Amino acid sequence: MDDTLRSLLRELESFGVTNDARAGAREQKMLNITPETGELLALLVQSTKARRVLEIGTSNGYSTLWLAEAVKAISGTVVTVEVSAAKAEMARRNLERSGLSPWGRQEVAEAGRFLGQQPPSTFDLLFLDAAREHYSDWWPWVQSVLAPGGLLVVDNAVSHAAEMEEFVAEVRATPGWRSLIIPIGNGEFVALKPVP
Ligand SMILES: C[S@@+](CC[C@H](N)C(=O)[O-])C[C@H]1O[C@@H](n2cnc3c(N)ncnc32)[C@H](O)[C@@H]1O
């Protein structure tokens, strides 16, 4: 990782902490992943050669920067979906500052609508970090858009375990899928789509 990106990530980490501490409404918070989770995502992308990455929940683009830097090294791209136009604009500026814009495509959209419009097997890795109450509804589309052998990574599996319980149980009850929770950052639920 180059110094420009490292220092931008550190700047965003400080901004996120300060902003989220004083923001009143949840919509005003950045709710970024931890740097350790960023490193895990980069490692998973590069080790599995996941060239087609989808992120649901861009916020101001902190996690997108980790993903974009990882796909750049393997000639891939990350598509990132965010419903808030204001946050998507912050992410656009952060991607531009990082020089990683060519490896990221932003979609300002409601994730359920976006997922429902994607052809099957479009992505090799899907990072889900948005509205936990919708994950069970989105599960059929998540299964469809991931290619066989694709990875699903979901944030907050430890920090919001109760809210994730139903979704985690649903994935675990789906034939052929294997999964585990990695206790780093806010806890990452990682699930592998079976190859027929
Ligand atoms: C936890 S934050 C994402 C943090 C980001 N991944 C990071 O680590 O920098 C969740 C984001 O999902 C967005 N979001 C919530 N519901 C959504 C939906 N139905 N469709 C698209 N985005 C949604 C929120 O606006 C918020 O910016």
The ligand as a Tripos MOL2 file, in Angstrom:
@<TRIPOS>MOLECULE
LIG
   27    29     1     0     0
SMALL
NO_CHARGES

@<TRIPOS>ATOM
      1 C1        -22.2280    0.4070    8.2420 C.3       1 LIG1
      2 S1        -22.3660    1.6200    7.0100 S.3       1 LIG1
      3 C2        -21.1810    1.0980    5.8040 C.3       1 LIG1
      4 C3        -19.7580    1.3590    6.2280 C.3       1 LIG1
      5 C4        -18.7460    1.0970    5.1580 C.3       1 LIG1
      6 N1        -18.8380   -0.2590    4.6350 N.3       1 LIG1
      7 C5        -17.3570    1.3240    5.6960 C.2       1 LIG1
      8 O1        -16.8670    0.4430    6.4250 O.co2     1 LIG1
      9 O2        -16.7760    2.3640    5.4060 O.co2     1 LIG1
     10 C6        -23.8680    1.1500    6.2480 C.3       1 LIG1
     11 C7        -24.2450    1.9600    5.0220 C.3       1 LIG1
     12 O3        -25.2850    1.2720    4.3380 O.3       1 LIG1
     13 C8        -26.1680    2.2340    3.8060 C.3       1 LIG1
     14 N2        -27.4560    1.5600    3.6240 N.ar      1 LIG1
     15 C9        -28.3760    1.2400    4.5800 C.ar      1 LIG1
     16 N3        -29.4210    0.6260    4.0310 N.ar      1 LIG1
     17 C10       -29.1780    0.5370    2.7050 C.ar      1 LIG1
     18 C11       -29.8950   -0.0050    1.6060 C.ar      1 LIG1
     19 N4        -31.0820   -0.6170    1.7830 N.pl3     1 LIG1
     20 N5        -29.3500    0.0760    0.3910 N.ar      1 LIG1
     21 C12       -28.1440    0.6690    0.1920 C.ar      1 LIG1
     22 N6        -27.4120    1.2000    1.2000 N.ar      1 LIG1
     23 C13       -27.9180    1.1330    2.4360 C.ar      1 LIG1
     24 C14       -26.2020    3.3440    4.8400 C.3       1 LIG1
     25 O4        -26.6090    4.5700    4.2520 O.3       1 LIG1
     26 C15       -24.7720    3.3580    5.3350 C.3       1 LIG1
     27 O5        -23.9870    4.3110    4.6560 O.3       1 LIG1
@<TRIPOS>BOND
     1     1     2 1
     2     2     3 1
     3     2    10 1
     4     3     4 1
     5     4     5 1
     6     5     6 1
     7     5     7 1
     8     7     8 2
     9     7     9 1
    10    10    11 1
    11    11    12 1
    12    11    26 1
    13    12    13 1
    14    13    14 1
    15    13    24 1
    16    14    15 ar
    17    14    23 ar
    18    15    16 ar
    19    16    17 ar
    20    17    18 ar
    21    17    23 ar
    22    18    19 1
    23    18    20 ar
    24    20    21 ar
    25    21    22 ar
    26    22    23 ar
    27    24    25 1
    28    24    26 1
    29    26    27 1
@<TRIPOS>SUBSTRUCTURE
     1 LIG1         1 GROUP 0 **** ****
